[in-house]
């Protein structure tokens, strides 16, 4: 009788251990899938189309097409050490020695920064607006949130 009770207890412990191990394996699998999904959606973003973002900013009333076309812009392409180019515009302010770099938000383009250009030009700044890596007309296959972006 005692041997039978001991055998049943060992069986139950074995089943509980198997359940816990299977539960841990399932949790690990779900965590891995969540990590892959996170990386795919954040490091490989579906960024806004360059020309559609221009139109969207105009539709929001941030600036007009005429305003942007009349800005004294110099288009820039800077080659990175990773083999892609960064696209941007240098907007000089005659006689100024001060400069401001404006950076757009995640999944956006340099056109999201245009709304701030006039403010800094009035304050006497030259302004640089550019597309981040993997955004707008800049190259780069993914966004690394500063890991590769910190170095040109």
ABEGO torsion letter per residue (X at the ends): XAAAAAAAAAAAAAAAAAAAAAAAAAAAAAAAAAAAAAAAAAABBBBBBAAAAAAAAAAAGABBAAAAAABBBBBBBBBBAAGBBBBBBBBBBBGBABBBBBBBBBGBBAAAAAAAAAAAAAAGBBBBBBBBBGBEABBEABBAGGAAAABX
